[in-house]
Amino acid sequence: MKVRKLWAASGALTIVLFGCGLLFGDLLGSSNYPPLNASYPRVRAYFLANGSEVRTLAFFHVLSALALLCFAAYLFSWLQRAEQPAGCLPAIALAGGVTAAVFLLLSALIYRTLAEPTVIRDPALAHALVVLSYLAGGPAIAVPLALPVAAGAIIALRRGTVLPRWTGWLGASAAVISLCSAATLLGPMNNSSALYGVLLLAAILGFVWVFVTSVVLAVEA
């Protein structure tokens, strides 16, 4: 039972580790992580001044990606038990969770690459990696994460036993907005655009659902 509780709690751990990374990347550095439309001098100054903070950001997000993989595996097994007769929801949830974790890991590796002084001194390469860090750490995580969130929401709305029905409505909202965040790929995006706001809302709702669901499943395990 204790082992199952730890596996179930890995979702909450995912969010905590992710938040620790953001703490170093934004709050503990000399300035915030540069926005998408930041000038090259600003990008260069940030990464040269905050190399250790960016490396720590990458470290925590690697751990967060591993925790998300564990939670995706646990959610897969829980959905198999909860959905009787067995359907495709467990497989869909696992595929989405693994994909989101892979892109979270990729974003961490991009952060670590940006912390190299020789990389950040190349304007074109620095700009490309900053944009890629936003894409890999944004819609590439939010969109596939909609799949496990939607799967869990469906079970909560159908049964409402282990997972309260309100988590089903939260998950349904998070899944829809997460899928809508794919629209950020259709045009130029900056940190003050409406599309970026949709992406932030998708991340918040999706992560809240993961955290709450993880805690509920850990208590139930």
C-alpha positions in Angstrom: 0.0 0.0 0.0 2.8 2.4 0.9 4.5 1.8 -2.4 1.2 2.5 -4.3 0.8 5.7 -2.3 4.2 6.8 -3.4 3.5 6.0 -7.1 0.2 7.9 -6.8 1.9 10.9 -5.2 4.3 11.2 -8.1 1.8 13.5 -9.8 2.0 16.0 -7.0 5.7 15.7 -6.9 5.8 16.5 -10.6 4.2 19.9 -9.9 6.4 20.6 -6.9 9.6 19.9 -8.8 8.3 21.9 -11.8 7.6 24.9 -9.5 11.1 24.6 -7.9 12.6 24.9 -11.4 10.5 28.0 -12.2 11.6 29.5 -8.8 15.2 29.4 -9.9 14.6 30.4 -13.5 12.5 33.5 -12.7 12.5 34.5 -9.0 16.0 33.7 -7.8 17.8 35.0 -10.9 18.9 38.6 -11.5 15.9 39.0 -13.8 13.0 36.9 -15.2 13.4 34.4 -17.9 13.5 36.3 -21.2 10.2 36.6 -23.1 9.8 35.3 -26.6 10.3 38.8 -28.2 13.2 39.7 -26.0 16.1 41.5 -27.8 19.4 39.6 -28.1 21.2 41.8 -25.6 18.6 41.0 -23.0 18.8 37.3 -23.8 22.6 37.3 -23.7 22.7 39.3 -20.4 20.2 36.9 -18.7 21.9 33.7 -19.5 25.4 34.9 -18.9 24.4 36.3 -15.5 22.3 33.4 -14.5 24.0 30.3 -15.7 23.8 28.4 -12.4 20.2 29.3 -12.0 19.3 28.1 -15.5 21.2 24.8 -14.9 19.2 24.3 -11.6 16.0 25.0 -13.6 17.0 22.3 -16.0 17.9 19.9 -13.1 14.5 20.3 -11.4 12.6 19.9 -14.7 14.4 16.7 -15.5 13.3 15.3 -12.2 9.8 16.7 -12.8 9.7 14.8 -16.2 10.7 11.5 -14.5 8.0 12.1 -11.8 5.4 12.7 -14.6 6.4 9.4 -16.2 5.8 7.6 -12.9 2.4 9.3 -12.5 1.4 8.4 -16.1 2.3 4.8 -15.4 0.2 4.8 -12.2 -2.7 6.5 -13.8 -2.6 3.9 -16.5 -2.9 1.1 -14.0 -5.6 2.9 -12.0 -7.7 3.5 -15.1 -7.4 -0.2 -16.0 -8.9 -1.1 -12.7 -11.5 1.7 -12.7 -12.7 1.2 -16.3 -14.6 -2.1 -16.5 -14.9 -3.5 -19.1 -11.5 -2.4 -20.2 -11.5 0.3 -23.0 -9.0 2.5 -24.6 -8.8 5.2 -22.0 -5.8 3.8 -20.1 -3.7 3.5 -23.2 -4.7 7.0 -24.3 -3.8 8.4 -20.9 -0.4 6.7 -20.9 0.4 7.9 -24.4 -0.4 11.5 -23.6 1.4 11.4 -20.2 4.6 9.9 -21.7 4.6 12.4 -24.6 4.2 15.3 -22.2 7.0 14.0 -20.0 9.3 13.6 -23.0 8.8 17.2 -24.1 9.3 18.4 -20.5 12.6 16.5 -20.5 13.5 18.1 -23.9 12.7 21.6 -22.5 15.1 20.9 -19.6 17.9 19.9 -22.0 17.3 23.1 -24.0 17.6 25.2 -20.8 20.9 23.4 -20.0 22.2 24.1 -23.5 21.3 27.8 -23.2 23.4 27.9 -20.0 26.5 27.4 -22.1 28.3 30.7 -22.7 29.5 29.7 -26.2 25.9 28.9 -27.2 24.4 32.1 -25.9 27.0 34.3 -27.7 25.6 33.2 -31.1 22.5 35.5 -31.6 20.7 33.3 -34.1 21.2 30.1 -32.1 20.3 31.8 -28.9 17.0 33.1 -30.3 16.2 29.7 -31.9 16.7 27.9 -28.6 14.7 30.4 -26.5 11.8 30.0 -28.9 12.2 26.2 -28.8 12.3 26.3 -25.0 8.9 28.0 -25.0 7.4 25.5 -27.6 8.8 22.4 -25.9 7.9 23.6 -22.4 4.5 25.0 -23.5 2.1 23.6 -26.1 4.2 20.5 -26.5 3.5 19.6 -22.9 0.0 21.1 -22.5 -1.6 19.5 -25.6 -0.6 15.8 -24.9 -1.3 16.3 -21.2 -4.9 16.9 -22.2 -5.2 13.1 -22.9 -4.6 11.8 -19.4 -6.5 14.7 -17.9 -9.5 13.9 -20.2 -9.3 10.2 -19.4 -9.3 10.8 -15.7 -12.1 13.4 -16.0 -14.3 10.9 -17.9 -14.0 8.3 -15.1 -14.7 10.9 -12.5 -17.8 12.1 -14.3 -19.0 8.5 -14.9 -18.5 7.1 -11.5 -17.7 9.9 -9.0 -16.5 7.4 -6.4 -12.7 7.7 -5.9 -12.3 11.0 -7.9 -15.0 13.5 -7.0 -17.2 14.7 -9.8 -15.9 18.3 -9.5 -12.5 17.0 -10.5 -14.2 15.6 -13.6 -15.4 19.1 -14.6 -12.0 20.6 -13.7 -10.4 18.0 -15.9 -12.8 18.5 -18.8 -12.2 22.3 -18.7 -8.4 21.7 -18.5 -8.5 19.3 -21.4 -10.4 21.6 -23.7 -8.3 24.6 -23.0 -5.1 22.5 -23.3 -6.2 21.4 -26.8 -7.0 25.0 -27.7 -3.4 26.0 -26.7 -2.2 24.2 -29.8 -3.3 27.4 -31.6 -0.1 29.1 -30.4 1.6 27.2 -33.2 -0.4 29.0 -35.9 1.1 32.5 -35.7 3.7 34.7 -34.1 3.4 34.5 -30.3 4.7 36.8 -27.6 4.2 36.8 -23.9 1.5 39.4 -23.9 -0.7 37.8 -26.7 -4.1 36.3 -26.1 -2.8 32.9 -27.3 -0.1 33.0 -24.7 -2.7 33.7 -22.1 -4.6 30.6 -23.3 -1.4 28.5 -22.9 -0.9 29.8 -19.4 -4.5 29.0 -18.4 -4.1 25.5 -19.9 -0.9 24.9 -17.9 -2.5 26.1 -14.6 -5.6 24.1 -15.0 -3.8 21.0 -16.2 -1.2 21.1 -13.4 -3.9 21.8 -10.7 -5.8 18.7 -12.0 -2.7 16.6 -11.9 -1.8 17.7 -8.3 -5.4 17.3 -7.0 -5.9 13.9 -8.7 -2.5 12.7 -7.4 -3.3 13.6 -3.8 -6.8 12.0 -4.0 -5.4 8.8 -5.5 -2.6 8.7 -2.9 -5.1 8.9 -0.1 -7.2 6.2 -1.7 -4.3 3.8 -2.5 
